[in-house]
């Protein structure tokens, strides 16, 4: 089976936004390969540490919010 890891990484980054706390931290509850790819792309800090969360880079936080809205926010149709 061929897996689109770019799509997985995109949705994982969007879902990290759900656990956003302390302005730029998110709970690291995803597959280590996914977190490592996001780290290698410069979107989060190194996930290999003793904390239970990762730190978004500025770019990662912006992209996470954008992707979250793109995939999961329903536009208001009343306006």
DSSP file (Angstrom, degrees, kcal/mol; ACC not computed):
  #  RESIDUE AA STRUCTURE BP1 BP2  ACC     N-H-->O    O-->H-N    N-H-->O    O-->H-N    TCO  KAPPA ALPHA  PHI   PSI    X-CA   Y-CA   Z-CA
    1    1 A X              0   0    0      0, 0.0     2,-0.5     0, 0.0     0, 0.0   0.000 360.0 360.0 360.0 130.1    0.0    0.0    0.0
    2    2 A X        -     0   0    0      2,-0.0     2,-0.5     0, 0.0     0, 0.0  -0.795 360.0-158.1 -89.3 128.7    1.3    3.4   -0.9
    3    3 A X        -     0   0    0     -2,-0.5     2,-1.4     4,-0.0     3,-0.1  -0.913  16.7-134.8-112.1 132.7    0.7    6.0    1.8
    4    4 A X     >  -     0   0    0     -2,-0.5     4,-1.8     1,-0.2     3,-0.3  -0.694  24.9-179.7 -83.9  90.6    0.7    9.7    1.2
    5    5 A X  H  > S+     0   0    0     -2,-1.4     4,-2.8     1,-0.2     5,-0.2   0.790  77.6  61.8 -67.0 -26.8    2.8   10.9    4.1
    6    6 A X  H  > S+     0   0    0      2,-0.2     4,-2.2     1,-0.2    -1,-0.2   0.923 106.0  45.8 -63.1 -42.5    2.5   14.5    3.0
    7    7 A X  H  > S+     0   0    0     -3,-0.3     4,-2.2     2,-0.2     5,-0.2   0.900 112.9  50.2 -66.4 -40.8   -1.3   14.3    3.5
    8    8 A X  H  X S+     0   0    0     -4,-1.8     4,-2.6     1,-0.2    -2,-0.2   0.933 111.7  48.1 -61.5 -45.9   -0.8   12.5    6.9
    9    9 A X  H  X S+     0   0    0     -4,-2.8     4,-2.5     1,-0.2    -2,-0.2   0.889 110.1  52.8 -62.8 -39.7    1.6   15.2    8.0
   10   10 A X  H  X S+     0   0    0     -4,-2.2     4,-2.0     2,-0.2    -1,-0.2   0.933 113.2  42.1 -62.1 -47.2   -0.7   18.0    6.9
   11   11 A X  H  X S+     0   0    0     -4,-2.2     4,-2.6     2,-0.2    -2,-0.2   0.879 113.3  53.1 -70.7 -37.1   -3.7   16.6    8.9
   12   12 A X  H  X S+     0   0    0     -4,-2.6     4,-2.0    -5,-0.2    -2,-0.2   0.920 109.2  49.4 -62.6 -42.4   -1.5   15.8   11.9
   13   13 A X  H  X S+     0   0    0     -4,-2.5     4,-0.9     1,-0.2    -2,-0.2   0.909 111.7  49.3 -62.4 -41.5   -0.2   19.4   11.9
   14   14 A X  H >< S+     0   0    0     -4,-2.0     3,-0.7     1,-0.2     4,-0.4   0.910 111.4  49.0 -62.9 -42.0   -3.8   20.6   11.7
   15   15 A X  H >X S+     0   0    0     -4,-2.6     3,-1.2     1,-0.2     4,-0.6   0.797  99.1  65.8 -71.5 -27.6   -4.9   18.3   14.6
   16   16 A X  H >< S+     0   0    0     -4,-2.0     3,-1.2     1,-0.3    -1,-0.2   0.837  91.4  66.3 -58.9 -30.3   -2.0   19.5   16.7
   17   17 A X  G X< S+     0   0    0     -4,-0.9     3,-1.5    -3,-0.7    -1,-0.3   0.807  88.9  66.0 -61.1 -29.4   -3.7   22.8   16.7
   18   18 A X  G <4 S+     0   0    0     -3,-1.2    -1,-0.3    -4,-0.4    -2,-0.2   0.816 104.5  43.7 -60.8 -30.7   -6.6   21.2   18.7
   19   19 A X  G << S+     0   0    0     -3,-1.2     8,-0.4    -4,-0.6    -1,-0.3   0.164  82.3 145.2-103.3  18.2   -4.2   20.8   21.7
   20   20 A X    <   +     0   0    0     -3,-1.5     2,-0.3     6,-0.2     6,-0.2  -0.320  17.7 156.6 -58.7 131.8   -2.6   24.2   21.5
   21   21 A X  B  >  +A   25   0A   0      4,-2.7     4,-2.3     1,-0.1     3,-0.4  -0.970  51.0  28.5-151.3 162.4   -1.8   25.6   24.9
   22   22 A X  T  4 S-     0   0    0     -2,-0.3     2,-1.9     1,-0.3    -1,-0.1   0.854 120.2 -76.3  50.6  39.8    0.6   28.2   26.3
   23   23 A X  T  4 S+     0   0    0      1,-0.2    -1,-0.3     2,-0.1    -3,-0.1  -0.183 126.5  23.8  72.8 -42.9    0.6   30.1   23.0
   24   24 A X  T  4 S+     0   0    0     -2,-1.9    32,-3.4    -3,-0.4     2,-0.3   0.171  96.3  97.6-143.2  22.6    2.8   27.7   21.0
   25   25 A X  E  <  -AB  21  55A   0     -4,-2.3    -4,-2.7    30,-0.2     2,-0.3  -0.879  41.3-176.3-116.3 149.0    2.8   24.2   22.6
   26   26 A X  E     - B   0  54A   0     28,-2.2    28,-2.9    -2,-0.3    -6,-0.2  -0.994  35.0-101.4-141.0 146.0    0.8   21.2   21.6
   27   27 A X  E     - B   0  53A   0     -8,-0.4     2,-1.4    -2,-0.3    26,-0.3  -0.452  31.9-133.3 -67.9 135.4    0.5   17.7   23.1
   28   28 A X        +     0   0    0     24,-2.1    -1,-0.1    -2,-0.2    25,-0.1  -0.625  52.5 139.9 -95.5  80.7    2.5   15.2   21.2
   29   29 A X        +     0   0    0     -2,-1.4     2,-0.2     2,-0.0    -1,-0.2  -0.010  42.9  99.0-108.5  27.9    0.2   12.3   20.8
   30   30 A X  S    S-     0   0    0      1,-0.1     5,-0.1     2,-0.0    -2,-0.0  -0.699  85.5 -71.3-114.4 165.5    1.0   11.4   17.2
   31   31 A X     >  -     0   0    0     -2,-0.2     4,-2.2     1,-0.1     3,-0.2  -0.213  42.3-126.8 -51.1 138.0    3.2    8.8   15.6
   32   32 A X  H  > S+     0   0    0      1,-0.2     4,-2.6     2,-0.2     5,-0.2   0.840 108.6  57.1 -62.5 -34.6    6.9    9.5   16.1
   33   33 A X  H  > S+     0   0    0      2,-0.2     4,-2.1     1,-0.2    -1,-0.2   0.910 108.1  47.6 -63.0 -40.9    7.6    9.3   12.3
   34   34 A X  H  > S+     0   0    0     -3,-0.2     4,-2.3     2,-0.2    -2,-0.2   0.949 113.0  47.8 -63.3 -49.2    5.1   12.0   11.7
   35   35 A X  H  X S+     0   0    0     -4,-2.2     4,-2.2     1,-0.2    -2,-0.2   0.888 110.9  51.9 -61.2 -38.7    6.5   14.2   14.5
   36   36 A X  H  X S+     0   0    0     -4,-2.6     4,-2.6     2,-0.2    -1,-0.2   0.894 108.9  50.0 -65.5 -38.8   10.0   13.7   13.2
   37   37 A X  H  X S+     0   0    0     -4,-2.1     4,-1.6     2,-0.2    -2,-0.2   0.907 110.5  49.8 -65.5 -40.2    8.9   14.7    9.6
   38   38 A X  H  <>S+     0   0    0     -4,-2.3     5,-2.5     2,-0.2     6,-0.7   0.886 112.1  49.0 -64.5 -37.4    7.3   17.9   11.0
   39   39 A X  H ><5S+     0   0    0     -4,-2.2     3,-1.7     1,-0.2    -2,-0.2   0.926 108.6  52.1 -64.9 -45.5   10.4   18.7   12.9
   40   40 A X  H 3<5S+     0   0    0     -4,-2.6    -1,-0.2     1,-0.3    -2,-0.2   0.791 107.3  53.8 -62.6 -28.0   12.6   18.1    9.8
   41   41 A X  T 3<5S-     0   0    0     -4,-1.6    -1,-0.3    -5,-0.2    -2,-0.2   0.465 117.7-114.8 -85.1  -1.8   10.4   20.6    7.9
   42   42 A X  T < 5S+     0   0    0     -3,-1.7    18,-0.4     2,-0.2    17,-0.2   0.733  84.2 117.0  79.5  22.5   10.9   23.2   10.6
   43   43 A X  S   <S+     0   0    0     -5,-2.5    14,-2.0     1,-0.2     2,-0.3   0.712  77.5  19.9 -96.3 -23.8    7.3   23.3   11.8
   44   44 A X  B    S-C   56   0B   0     -6,-0.7    12,-0.2    12,-0.3    -2,-0.2  -0.935  84.2-101.4-137.7 162.5    7.9   22.0   15.4
   45   45 A X        -     0   0    0     10,-3.1     2,-0.2    -2,-0.3    -5,-0.1  -0.237  66.9 -59.5 -73.3 173.1   10.7   21.8   17.8
   46   46 A X        -     0   0    0      1,-0.2    -1,-0.2    -7,-0.1     9,-0.1  -0.361  46.3-158.1 -58.2 119.2   12.6   18.5   18.4
   47   47 A X        +     0   0    0     -2,-0.2     2,-1.5   -12,-0.1    -1,-0.2   0.622  68.7  94.5 -77.3 -11.2    9.9   16.1   19.7
   48   48 A X        +     0   0    0      2,-0.0     2,-0.3   -16,-0.0    -1,-0.1  -0.653  63.6  93.7 -87.5  91.6   12.5   13.8   21.3
   49   49 A X  S    S-     0   0    0     -2,-1.5    -2,-0.0     2,-0.3     5,-0.0  -0.924  86.4 -93.0-161.7-179.6   12.6   15.1   24.9
   50   50 A X  S    S+     0   0    0     -2,-0.3    -2,-0.0     2,-0.0     2,-0.0   0.609  89.5  98.2 -84.8 -11.6   11.0   14.4   28.2
   51   51 A X  S    S-     0   0    0      2,-0.1    -2,-0.3     1,-0.1   -23,-0.0  -0.351  73.0-133.6 -74.8 159.5    8.1   16.8   27.9
   52   52 A X  S    S+     0   0    0     -2,-0.0   -24,-2.1   -25,-0.0     2,-0.3   0.306  84.4  55.7 -94.3   8.3    4.7   15.7   26.8
   53   53 A X  E    S-B   27   0A   0    -26,-0.3     2,-0.3   -25,-0.1   -26,-0.3  -0.905  70.3-135.2-135.9 165.1    4.3   18.5   24.3
   54   54 A X  E     -B   26   0A   0    -28,-2.9   -28,-2.2    -2,-0.3     2,-0.5  -0.820  21.4-123.0-115.2 158.8    6.1   20.0   21.3
   55   55 A X  E     -B   25   0A   0     -2,-0.3   -10,-3.1   -30,-0.2   -30,-0.2  -0.894  21.5-134.6-104.3 128.6    6.8   23.6   20.6
   56   56 A X  B     -C   44   0B   0    -32,-3.4   -12,-0.3    -2,-0.5     2,-0.1  -0.547  15.3-131.3 -73.0 142.5    5.5   25.1   17.3
   57   57 A X     >  -     0   0    0    -14,-2.0     4,-2.6    -2,-0.2     5,-0.2  -0.450  35.1-101.0 -76.3 168.7    7.9   27.3   15.3
   58   58 A X  H  > S+     0   0    0      1,-0.2     4,-2.0     2,-0.2     5,-0.2   0.935 127.3  45.2 -58.6 -45.3    6.3   30.6   14.2
   59   59 A X  H  > S+     0   0    0    -17,-0.2     4,-2.7     1,-0.2     5,-0.2   0.907 112.0  52.5 -63.3 -41.9    5.8   29.1   10.7
   60   60 A X  H  > S+     0   0    0    -18,-0.4     4,-2.6     1,-0.2    -2,-0.2   0.881 108.4  49.9 -63.1 -39.4    4.4   25.9   12.2
   61   61 A X  H  X S+     0   0    0     -4,-2.6     4,-2.2     2,-0.2    -1,-0.2   0.925 113.0  46.2 -66.1 -44.3    1.9   27.7   14.3
   62   62 A X  H  X S+     0   0    0     -4,-2.0     4,-2.4    -5,-0.2    -2,-0.2   0.933 116.1  45.5 -61.5 -46.1    0.6   29.7   11.4
   63   63 A X  H  X S+     0   0    0     -4,-2.7     4,-2.8     2,-0.2     5,-0.2   0.878 110.7  53.7 -68.1 -37.9    0.5   26.7    9.1
   64   64 A X  H  X S+     0   0    0     -4,-2.6     4,-2.4    -5,-0.2    -1,-0.2   0.928 111.2  45.3 -61.7 -46.0   -1.2   24.6   11.8
   65   65 A X  H  X S+     0   0    0     -4,-2.2     4,-2.4     2,-0.2     5,-0.2   0.922 113.6  50.1 -64.4 -43.7   -4.0   27.2   12.3
   66   66 A X  H  X S+     0   0    0     -4,-2.4     4,-2.4     1,-0.2    -2,-0.2   0.929 113.4  45.0 -60.1 -46.6   -4.4   27.6    8.5
   67   67 A X  H  X S+     0   0    0     -4,-2.8     4,-2.5     2,-0.2     5,-0.3   0.876 110.5  54.4 -68.0 -37.0   -4.7   23.8    8.0
   68   68 A X  H  X S+     0   0    0     -4,-2.4     4,-2.6    -5,-0.2     5,-0.5   0.948 112.3  43.6 -59.9 -48.0   -7.0   23.4   10.9
   69   69 A X  H  X S+     0   0    0     -4,-2.4     4,-1.3     1,-0.2    -2,-0.2   0.899 113.6  52.2 -64.4 -40.1   -9.4   26.0    9.5
   70   70 A X  H  < S+     0   0    0     -4,-2.4    -1,-0.2    -5,-0.2    -2,-0.2   0.901 121.6  29.2 -62.3 -42.5   -9.0   24.5    6.0
   71   71 A X  H  < S+     0   0    0     -4,-2.5    -2,-0.2    -5,-0.1    -1,-0.2   0.761 133.3  22.3 -92.2 -26.8   -9.9   21.0    7.0
   72   72 A X  H  < S+     0   0    0     -4,-2.6     2,-0.5    -5,-0.3    -3,-0.2   0.541  92.0  91.2-127.9  -7.3  -12.2   21.4   10.0
   73   73 A X     <  -     0   0    0     -4,-1.3     2,-0.5    -5,-0.5    -1,-0.0  -0.826  60.7-144.8 -98.5 128.8  -14.0   24.8   10.2
   74   74 A X        -     0   0    0     -2,-0.5     2,-0.1     1,-0.0    -3,-0.0  -0.786  23.6-118.4 -91.6 128.0  -17.3   25.1    8.5
   75   75 A X        -     0   0    0     -2,-0.5     2,-0.5     1,-0.1    -1,-0.0  -0.361  27.9-110.3 -66.1 142.3  -17.9   28.4    6.9
   76   76 A X        -     0   0    0      1,-0.1     3,-0.4    -2,-0.1    -1,-0.1  -0.641  30.7-172.8 -75.4 119.0  -20.9   30.4    8.3
   77   77 A X        +     0   0    0     -2,-0.5    -1,-0.1     1,-0.2    -2,-0.1   0.311  68.0  80.9 -97.4   8.6  -23.5   30.5    5.6
   78   78 A X              0   0    0      1,-0.2    -1,-0.2     0, 0.0    -2,-0.0   0.661 360.0 360.0 -87.2 -15.5  -25.9   32.9    7.4
   79   79 A X              0   0    0     -3,-0.4    -1,-0.2     0, 0.0    -2,-0.1   0.457 360.0 360.0 -91.6 360.0  -24.0   36.1    6.4
